[in-house]
């Protein structure tokens, strides 16, 4: 398996982009993550993670259409790339392997 360079927060942001699909833009990504993590996040932390993952080739982005609702401003929509899909698959396999190897001596964790 290829070694990935994806931090925990980046992984969460990338998963959120994949889940939101065509609705994956900054504010909605932030809203979704805050809801799932039950904590407040800064816009800057989200934007930094998105930029890093674009640089790594895990995401691409393009501007959507300007809308009246946004005062004529356009949203930057993010899309996962095939590399992004691959790194998520690798992370899922790594985590699944670790979870399946948890010993019977830690039964509370095994059931998760």
NORZINOR-V717564 format. One line per field, one symbol per residue. phi: phi as a letter, one per 20 degrees, with the letter a starting at -180 (. if undefined). psi: psi as a letter, one per 40 degrees, with the letter a starting at -180 (. if undefined). Layout:
BEGIN
phi: ???
psi: ???
END
This chain:
BEGIN
phi: .ffddcfgfgffffffgffflfeecgffffgfffffelbecegffffffffgfffeneccbbfeffcfgemneeeeedcfefffffffffffffffffffeffffcfffgff
psi: hhhighidddddddddddddbeegidddddddddddefihiidddddddddddddeeeiiiihaiiiddefeiiihhihiiddddddddddddddddddeehieegdddde.
END
